């Protein structure tokens, strides 16, 4: 007979919960007073109405409750705002490479919303929303005493905070009412007691400070769920083991709960995190990029090791539940306990692609150089995929990708794409005038600079919808009396991705050697070969693929070129500032662009038109021939502290390579090597290509197969075909230490 967690898990995988979703056309604009109110008040009223009207649903067996049965916020943006919205910003997603403003963060009406922001769970658990409301009220009184008008933007923002605080408390009370209703008719004594306990929990949190581990977990889930409901996108959980541990320890020390009972509650929470799997990106066809990341271990703000009992409970719970969320990020430093490293590696070996590895020894100095306070840098978390963020203090938006293969095409083709012929890039000097390799690289750099500047321009004229609920939880928004979208957070950054770095390093080495050193080709001849997609020059393509050094093999000749590309990109990104005074932050990651490559022409590294390019900081597919340690050494040469937004290395191992205790020791050694050599972020899949191929052929037999894609874990059978193809063709190591 299945236990509680198994039953809940099966129901979730079967999608039984979807039957409880509803559609309702709601608006707050039918109230004349609300319709005339400022944008931030209307947004707060819209969330309030959603939480009041959303049907509540408590599933059999569950101990942690809450479910988004209704997804869309009521209408709250006026027709005048729609009409006068910035006409120069696209609002329907990936319509232009320079315009990512609404790519992952739009509310359907053309106003950007927060994505990747870690709510201040530590504040919710320390104060409750009733306490946060008190803070907002005190700030209002202070501002009014200082002469601010009742209609000032600051006061209106704080009034919106009061509205959303009341709204989430009301929402929890509705769940308490529902649990009491079910308890009154429940005939099973155990379940009746559970429902009565749920009702008591929801009467107290998230309005007040939790009195138990159970209440702390429920408060976290309500906060997470309502952040999604407000329009937040890719909502992470931050340093979960740090902020819930005091509640666990108090219950264990007092005897109020046993470790097994606490583990069951935690496992119930993990099942609940999967209720939005099929609604990410607004499409049932694109599963699991929910951004529901959870960070473990690492260092405390004071610099001590942060590993605790909850750290291990989380690793155990994820292995038990075996679902796509939460997506774990394991922070390591040179002093991380062997027990913790081993536990994380044992979970990685299970083949679910989790946890990823985050290196404190590289990330913390990178944030300090950026100007982050040391205690904040040590307290970092990970946002949606790889984005490095300080939880409860940052607005870190995903700003889009600078696709390096385009930049190289534009050098050869006067700013135009090889495939479409559209001119997206800057004007380029005549190829014959690029007399030295330095001249060529400078032309390449100018295309990168142009690409970055166009993206910055779009971001800095974007219009963002206020987010009073998430803002209410952050450290600084109430004190500054500013919404997160108006600069209320301590750090206000936007990250730009560099994609295709390995292919570009390989390509530049070919150009340097064939054109400038050996003088076997002119740039014009190289251009013609690329335009023709190597037609009639397969001999040359094979020579390029087999005789030239490739990034990922610990070869300085090509690795140092990759480092120069990374520094060039980082320099161009970092010299700009956001309209809120924050940083544009460089990261080396792809976000799926490596797999969706039909629009890209051939490149000098031997890659033909439409073929995939390298994922994130990894070598190009099939070109790393000297094993995983050589790959790590190549990546460590990228001067990663300049990539202060993140730099992710993606690796795949065959299960046989890591089998048994010996395999665990090998993986632990690899992780330790990665940390010591200065890697930044590492994610590992342990699954065979044979398994993936069979799962593609017979998806009904592999519906539980969870894998890591570019920055998230998901069910392999639910992936788009392009991403399935990429996983199947990715390098697979037979690792020997």
N, C-alpha and C positions, 0 to 999 in steps of 0.2 A: 504494500500500500504506500502511495506517495505521501511524503510529509508536506507540511504547509508550503515551504518554499518551492518544492517541486510542482505542487498544484498551481501556485501563483505563476510560476515561470511558464508552465504549459499554456495556461490561459493567455498569458501575454504574447507568447509566440504565435498562438492560434489567432490572435487579434480579436478575442471576444469582447474586449472593452470598446471596440469601435462602434458597436451597436448602440452605445449610449451617447454618442456624439449627436449634436443637433445643429440646425441652422436657424438663426433668428435675425430679422432685420431690426436693428436697434439704432436709436439716435438720441443724442442729448440736445440737439438743436431745436427740438420742438418746444423747449422751455425758453421763453424769450430772454429771461435773465441770464441763463447759462449761455445762450447763443451770443449774447453781447459781452460775455466775459473774456478775459485774455486767454490766449492759446493754452497756457499752462493749466489754467483752471478747467478749461473744457476737457483737456486730456485727463486730468484727475477725475472729473465727473464721468468721463467715458469709462475709465477703469472701475470706478465705483458702481456704475450701472451694470457693467459686465459681471462683476462679482456678485451683484444682487440678483441678476437674472439667470446666471449660468446654473443649469440643473446640477444638483449634487448627487453623488453616486458613491456608495460604499460597497465594495465587492466582498463576497464571501471569502473568509480566511485572512484578509489583509489587516495589518495592525497599524500601518502608516496610510493615511487617507489623503484624498485630493486628486482631482482629475479635470483636465481641461475639456469639458464636454462642449464648450462653445469657444470658438477660436478668434473670431474677428471682433475687434473693438467697435463699439457703436460709433456712428458718424459723429465727428466732433470738429472737423475742419470746415470752415465756412466756404460758400461759393466764391466769395471775394478773394479769399486766400488761394483757392484753387486757380482762379483766373489770373492772379498776379504772381503766381509762383515763378521762380526764376526760369525763364524760357530756355536758358542755355545749358541746362542740365537734363540729361536723359533720365527717365524714371522707370524704365522697364528692364533693368538688368544689363547684361553684357552686350550692349548694342554698339559699343565703340571701345577700342582698347585703352583709350585714355580716360574713360569714364567709368570708374568703379564706385562712385559715390553711393549709389543705391544697390550695388551688386548683392551684398549680403545683409542689407540693413535698411530696407524701406518698408513703410507701413501700408503700402498699397495706394497711397494718395500723393506720393511724390515727395514726402518729407523723410529725410534720413532718420534712423533711430540708432540706438546704441547696439553695438555688437561686440562680443568678447569681453564685456565688462564683468568683473567679478563683484557681485553684491557684497556689502559689508556684513557678512553673516556674524562676525564677531561682535558687531554693534547690536544686531538684533538679539543675540543670545545674552548680551550684557544688560540690555535696557528693555527689550520688548518694544513693539510699535507704540504702545501707550507711553513709554518713556521717551521714545523718539519724538512723539507728538508734543510732549512737554517741552523738550528742547526747542522745537520749532516755535512753540508759543512764547517761550522766554525770549527768543531772538526777535520775534515780532514786537514784543513789548520794548525791547532795547532800541530797535529801529524807530519805533514811533516816538519814544522818549528823545531820540536824537534828532527828530524833525522829519523823518521820512513820512511821506504821505501814505495813507491807507491803500491807495491805488498804485503805489510804486511797484516796479518789477520785483524788487526784493521781497516785499511783503506779500505780493500775489503768489510768488513761488512758495513761500513758507505756508501760506494758506492751502496751497495745493498739496503740500506735504501732509498737513493735518487731515485733509480729505482722504488721501490714500491710506494713511495710518488707520483711520476709522474704518475704511472700506475692507482692509484685509482682516481686521478683528471681527467685523461683521461676517465676512466670508467664513472664517473659522467657526463662528457661532452657528452658522447654518449647518456645518458638518457635525457639530455637537448635537444639534436638534435631530439630524437624520440618524445619528448613531443611537440616540435615546429612543427614537421611534422604532428602530429595528430591534433594539434590546427589549422593548415592551412586548413584542410578539415572538421573540426568539424562544424556542423550546429547548435547545441544547444549552445546558448549564454553562459549559466552558465558553461557548461563543457569546452567550449573554453577558458573562463577566467581561469578556474582551470588548464588547461594544460599549458597555458602561465605562470601561477604562478609557476607551477612545473619546467618549463624550467629555470626560473630565479633562483629558489632555487638551482637547480643542477649545474648551472653555478658558483655558489658561494661556495657551500659546497660539499664535505668536504675539499676542497682545502684551503678555507679561514675561518676566524672566523665567525660563524653564526651571522646574523643580526636580527634574529627573532626566536620565539619559533618553528615555522614550520621548519626553516632551522636547528635548533639544533636537532630536532627529525630526520630529514632526514640524517644529518651527523652521528648520532648514528646508524641508520640502515645501511648505507653504510659501516661504520666501522665494525659493527657486521657481515654483510654478507661477506665482504672480508676476515675477520679473519677466517670464515668457509672455504672460497674458498682457502685460503693458505694451508689448511690442519689442521687447528685448530680443536679440538674436544671438545665437551661439552663446548660451548663458553658462559660464563655468561655475565651479563650486569652490575654487581656491584651496586653501590649506586645511582641508576637512579634518585630518587627524589632530591638528593643533586646536581648533576651536571647539570640538566636541569632547576632547579628552577629559577636561575637568569634570564634566557631567558624568562620564563613565566612571572615573575614579571615585567620585563622591558616592555613587550608587554601590560600587563594589565594596568600598571601605565600610559603608553603613550596613551592608548585607541586604540592601533593597532589591538587588538583582544578582543573578549568577552570570558568569561569563557566557554560558550557553544561551541564556535568555537574552542577553545583550547582543550576541551574535545573530540570533533569529530576528531581532528588531532591525539590526543593520542590514541583513539580507532582504528583509521586506522593503526597506527603503531603496535598496539597489534595484529591485524589480520595478518599483514605482518610477524610477528615473527613465524607464524605457517607453513610457506611454506616448511620447511625441516622436518616436523613431520614424514613423511613416509620414510625418508632416513637415519635416525639415525642407528648407527651400520652398515651402508651400506646395510641394509636389509629392504625391504618394509614390512616385516612381524613383525617387532619389533618397535612399534611406541613410540615416545615421549620422550625418554631419551636424549633430545637435550642439556641439561645443560643450557637452556635459563632462568637462574634465575635472579630475580630482587629484590634487597634488599631495604627495606623501614625503615624509622624512626631511632631509636636508638639515639646515641650521636654523636656530632661533634668531630673532633680531639681535640678541646679545652675542651670537657667534657660537653657541653650544650646539651639540648634536640634538636634533629635534625628534628623533625616533621614539615612539611610545607604544603602549599596548594596542591602541586603536590602529596604528600603522599596520600591525600584523593582522588585526581583525579585518581590515579592509582588503588586504591581499587574499586572505582566506575567503572572505565573502564573495569577491569577484570570481574566484575559482569555483565556488559553489553555485553561484547564480548563472555564470557562463552566458551572459548577454552582452550586447554591444555597449551599454552604458552602465555605470560610469566609466569613462576612459581615464585610465590611471597614468599619472606622470610621477615617476619615482626620482626624487632629488638625491644625488649622491655627492659626497665630498671625500677627501682623503681619509677623514676620520670616521666615515660611516661604519657601523658595526657589521662584522662578517655575517651575523645572523640575518640582518636586514638585506644585505646584498644577496645572500643565498635565497631567502624567501622570495625576493623579486625575481631572481633568475629562474627559480622553480616555476613561478607563474608564467614567465615568458615562454618556458619550455612547453607549456600546455597548448601553445599554438593559437592563442587568441589575440596575439599582437599587442599585449599589454603586460606590464607597464612600459612606457617609453622611459628613457634615461635622460635626466637633466643634470648638467655638471655645474655644481656650485662654484668650482674653482675657476671657471671661465665666465659664467654668467654674472656673478656678483661683481667682479672687477669691471665688466663691461657696463653695468648699470651705474657704478660709482663714477666711471669716466664720463658718463652721460650727464652726471650732476645729481643723481639720486642720493638721498641720504643713506648712509651705510646701513642703518637699521631697516630701512625700507628695501634696500637692495637685497639684504639677507632674507627678507620676508617675501621674496618674489613667488609668484605662481605662474601658471600657464593658462592662457585664454583658450580660444576655440580649438586651435590645432597646435601651433608651436609658439604663438605670440607670448613674449615674456611681459608680465604685468605685475604690479603690486596690488594685492587684493584689497578692495575697499577704499583705495586711494587713487585709482587711475581710470581714465577714459582712454582705452587703447582700441582704436578702430582698425579694421583690416582694410588697407587702402588699395589693394590690387597689385598687379604684377607688371614688372618691366621684363618683357620677353626678349631675352638676348638674341635668339635667332633672327628676329625681325631687325634688330639693330645692325646685325652683320649684313643682312640682305640689303638694307638701305644704303650701306657704304658702297656696295657693288652696283646699286641700281638707282642712284640719285634720289634716295628717299622713298622709292616705290617698292611694294611687295613683289616677290617673284611670281606668285600664283595669281593674284587678283589684278596686279598692275596698279592698284590704288596707291596714291602717294600719301603715306601717313607720316613719313619721316622728314627730316630736315634736308635741305640742299646739301649735296656732297661734292667735293672737288672732283675734277676729272681724274679718272683712275691713273692715267699716265703721270699726273703731277704728284702722286704719292710715291716719292722716290725712295724712301726708306721705310723700314718696318715701323719706326717711331711715327712717321707720317701717317701710316695706315692706322696704327692704334689710336692716334689722336682723332682721326676721322670717326673711328668707332666710338671713342669717348664722347664726341660731340653728339652722336645719335643717342647715346645713353642719356646725356644731359638734356637733350630736347624732349625725350620720352618722359623723363622724370618731371621736367618743368610743366609739361602739359597736364600730367596727373595732379601735380600740386595746384595748378590753376583751377582745375575742376573742384578739388576738395575745398579750396579756400573761398569759393563762392557758393558752396552748397548750403542748403537750408535744412536745419535739423529740428525734428519734433522734440519738445521737452519730455523728460523722463522723470517725473517727480517721485515715483515709487523707488526706482533704483537709487536716485539721488538721495532719498531719505536715509538710506542705509550707509552711505559713504561717510568717511571721516570728516570731510571738510565742507560739504555742500551747505549744510545748515548754518555753520559758522560764517561762511562767506555769503549766505543767502543767495546762492546761485545754483541753477540746475546744472547737471553734468554736461548738457549740451551747450551751456553758456560759459563753461570754464570753471565750474564749481569744484571739480576734482583737483587733487594736488598735482597730478601729472596728466597732461592732455596731449597724447601722442597718437600718431597715425603710422602704421607700418606699411612699407612697400617691399614686395617680394622681388628677388632676383631669380629668374628661372633660366635653366639651361647653361649653368656656369661650366659644367664639365665638357659639354659639347663645344662650347665656345673656346675653352682652353685648348682642346684637341684641335679645333679648327685653326686657331691662330698659330699654333705650332706648325701646322701644314703650310700655311701661308708664308710664315717666316722662313721655313726651310726651302720650299719649292720655288717661291717667287723671289725672295730677297737674298738667300744664301746660295742655293744651288743654281738659281736662275733657269730652272727647267720650264717655267710658265711665266707669262705676264699676268697682271691682274685682269686684263681684258679676256685673256684666254681662260683664266679661272672662272670668270663670270659666265662665259659662254658654256663651259662645262656644267656649271650649276644650273643655269637656265634650262639646259637640255636634260637635266636630271641624270647626268653621267652617261647619256646614250652614246654608245660606241667607245666609251672609256672605262669599261668595267675593269680592265687591267690596272688602270690608275687607281680606281676606287679600292681594289683589293690590296694594292700596295700601301695606300693610305691606312687601311684598316689593320694591316698586319706588320708594317715596317716602321711605323711612327709610334713614339711614346704616347701613352694614354693616361689621363688623370685617373688616379686610383691605384697606381702600382708603385708608389713611393719613388717616383722619378722626378728629380728637381726640375728638369728642363721644362716639363709641362705643368707640374704642380705650382711652380712659381709664377707662371703665366696666369693660372687660375687665381692665385692670390692677388695678382695685379688687377685682374678684372673685378674681384671682390672689393678691393680698396677703392678702385675707380667708382664703382657703383655706390659704395658707402659714402664716399666724399660728395658725390652729386646729391644724394638723398639728404645727407646730414646738414648741408648748407642752407636748407629751406626751413621755415617755421610755419606752423599751422596758424590759422586765424585766431586761435585761442592762446597763442604764444608757446605751444608745445613743440615737440620735436617730430619731424618725419624720421622714422627709424628704419634702417635697412635690415632685411633678413634674407637668408638664402633658403628659399622654399618654393614649391611649385603650385600647390593648391589645385592639382588636376590638369594643369596646362600641359604637362609632359605627355599626357595620354590623348588629348584632343588636339591633334596636330595636322589635320587635313589642309589647313590654310598655310602651312609653312613649306617653303621650297627646300631644295637640297642645300646642304652645307658642306664646307670644305673638309670636314672631318670624316667624310665618307657616308654620312647619313643621307639617304635619299628622301625626296619630297614625300611628305606625309608620314614618315616614320617617326616613332616616338623619340623624345630626347630624355636626358637624365632627370631623375626625380630629385628635387631639392639639392643637397650638397653631395649626392651620391655620384659615382662614376656613371658614364653612359652605359646603357644596357649591354652586357656581354663583353665589356672592355677591361674589366678588372680581372687580371689573370694570376695575381700573386697572393691571393688570400686576404682575409679580413684585416689582419694587422697592417698590411701594406695600405689598404684603403684608409684605415684610421690615420696612419702617418700622413697620407696625402691630404686628408681633410684638415688635419691639425696645422698644416702650412698656410691655411687661408686667412691668417690674422683675424681670428674669429671675434676678438674683442671689439673690432670695428663693426661687426654685424650684431649690434646690440639688440636687435629685435628678434633674433633667433637664427639658428643654422642647423638644419636637420639632416642627419645621415640615416639612410634607410638601408637595411640589410635583411637578407633572407637566408635561413639555414634549413637544410634537410633535417627532419627529426632524428635520423640515425646518427647525425654528426654530434648530437648533444644528448644522446641516450645515457641513462644511468647516472650514478654519482660522478663518474669521470666527465661526463658531458656537462654536468652542473659546474664542476670545477673549471672546465674550459671556458664556459660562458662567464663565470665570475672573473676569471683572469682577463677576459676580453673587456669586460666592463671596467675593471680597475685600470687596465691599460688606456682605455678611452678617457677616463677621468685624469690620469696622470699626464697623458700627452697633450691635454688641452682641447679635446673635442668639446662640443657644446651640447648637442642633442642627438640622441641615438634611438631609433625605433627598430625593432626586430620582429620579423615574422618567422615562425618555426612551423613550416608546412611544406609538403612536397608538391612539386608541379603535377605529379600523378593525381594527388588528391584534388587539387584545384580543377584539373581537367575532367575528372569524374564528376565533381560537383556541378560543373557547367553542363555536362551531359544529362545528369540525373538530379536536378535541383531538389526534387521532392525527398531525396534521401539525405540531403545535406543542409537542411534548413537551419540547423543550429551552428553551422560553421562560421565562426567569427574570425575576421582577418583585419590587419591594419592596412589602410590604404595610404594616401599621402600624409595625412595628419590626424586621422580618426580611425576608429575601429567600427566595423559594421558586419552585417551578414553577407558573405560572399555571393550568395545566390540573388541578392537584391541589388547588386551593383550594376551600373551601366556596363554594356559590353566592352567599351573602350578601357574601362578600369579593370575588368576581369582579364582582358588580354594583357594589360601591363603586368599584373601580378603573375600571370602564367609565364611570361617571358623574362621576368626579372632574374638576376643572378642568384644562384643557389649554391651555398658553400658546403663542402665537406671539410669541416674545420679540424685541423690538428694543431695543438699548441706548440 
